[in-house]
Amino acid sequence: MQRGWSDKNVDLELLTSCIGNFFEEREFDMKKGKSSNGYQVLAENSPLFELDGYVIVAVVGHPNDFVVSLDFCEGKKRKGFLLGPFTASLFGGGGIFLRRLKIGEDWVELKREFWQYVENVLLRLANSAEY
């Protein structure tokens, strides 16, 4: 999922730092850095959000025209997900199915919190870029 903004004049490095703070506050293991076309944040392993994989955030563009994207990359593929929930529960896969539901719920919650946070940060960082 991605969202774009224009005419904000935002320091993208500072925005990336704030995004890193978002993940640190939620106890993710996090790395941030510069990529060939912008900035990236990678986050995984939070005790607060049960996600089987990692999150990638990219900040691409220029201070007055940029895009922030949020993506989830699943970890290990698990056998048994091809089965329906009823069939899986017959063979002990009910716990796996419930865990997948929890992961989905946590991902939805994380996305909601993330975009709300980014909107609030952008209000503060408007006109923060120097020319």
C-alpha positions in Angstrom: 0.0 0.0 0.0 1.3 3.4 -0.8 0.3 7.0 -0.5 1.6 10.1 -2.1 1.9 13.8 -1.1 2.8 16.9 -3.0 3.5 20.5 -2.0 4.6 19.6 1.5 8.3 20.5 1.3 9.2 17.7 3.8 12.8 16.7 4.7 12.5 13.0 3.7 15.5 11.9 5.8 13.8 13.4 8.9 10.5 11.7 7.8 12.3 8.4 7.6 13.8 8.9 11.0 10.3 9.5 12.4 9.0 6.4 10.7 11.9 4.5 12.4 10.8 5.9 15.7 7.3 4.5 15.1 8.6 1.0 14.8 11.0 1.4 17.7 8.1 2.6 19.9 6.3 -0.7 19.0 9.5 -2.7 19.9 10.3 -3.9 16.4 13.9 -4.8 15.5 14.4 -2.1 12.9 17.0 -0.9 10.3 16.8 2.2 8.3 18.9 3.6 5.5 19.3 5.2 2.2 18.4 3.3 -1.0 19.2 4.2 -4.6 16.0 6.2 -5.0 15.1 7.3 -1.5 15.0 5.8 2.0 14.0 2.4 3.5 13.0 1.1 6.9 12.9 -2.7 7.6 11.1 -3.9 10.8 10.5 -7.3 12.2 10.1 -9.3 15.5 7.8 -7.1 17.7 6.4 -8.7 20.8 3.4 -6.4 20.4 2.5 -7.5 16.9 2.4 -11.1 15.8 3.6 -11.0 12.2 5.2 -13.9 10.4 7.6 -11.9 8.3 8.9 -8.3 8.1 7.6 -4.9 7.1 9.3 -2.7 4.5 8.6 1.1 4.3 10.0 3.0 1.4 10.1 6.8 1.1 10.7 7.8 -2.5 10.7 11.2 -4.3 11.5 14.8 -3.5 10.5 17.1 -0.7 7.6 18.5 -2.7 6.5 15.3 -4.3 7.0 12.0 -2.6 5.5 8.6 -1.9 5.5 6.4 1.2 4.9 2.7 0.7 4.2 0.1 3.4 4.5 -3.6 2.5 4.5 -6.8 4.4 6.7 -9.7 3.3 5.7 -13.0 4.7 8.2 -15.3 6.3 8.1 -19.0 6.0 5.3 -20.5 4.0 3.5 -23.1 6.0 1.9 -26.3 4.8 -1.7 -26.6 5.7 -2.7 -23.1 4.5 -4.0 -24.7 1.4 -6.6 -26.5 3.4 -9.8 -24.9 4.4 -10.3 -23.9 8.1 -12.7 -26.8 8.7 -10.4 -29.5 7.1 -7.3 -28.0 8.9 -9.1 -28.1 12.2 -9.8 -31.8 11.8 -6.1 -32.5 11.5 -4.8 -30.3 14.2 -4.4 -27.3 12.0 -7.0 -25.2 13.8 -4.2 -23.6 15.9 -2.4 -22.7 12.7 -5.6 -21.2 11.2 -6.2 -19.1 14.4 -2.6 -17.9 14.4 -3.0 -16.8 10.7 -6.1 -14.9 11.7 -4.2 -13.2 14.5 -1.4 -12.3 12.1 -3.9 -10.8 9.8 -5.6 -8.8 12.5 -2.2 -7.5 13.8 -1.2 -6.4 10.2 -4.5 -4.5 9.8 -4.0 -2.8 13.2 -0.3 -1.9 12.4 -1.3 -0.4 9.0 -4.0 1.7 10.7 -1.6 3.0 13.3 1.2 3.6 10.8 -0.8 5.7 8.4 -2.3 7.7 11.2 1.2 8.3 12.6 2.6 9.3 9.1 -0.3 11.9 8.7 0.5 13.4 12.1 4.2 13.5 11.4 3.7 15.2 8.1 1.7 18.0 9.7 4.7 18.7 11.9 7.3 18.3 9.2 5.6 20.5 6.5 8.2 23.0 5.2 11.1 21.3 7.0 13.2 20.7 3.9 16.0 23.1 3.1 16.9 24.1 -0.4 
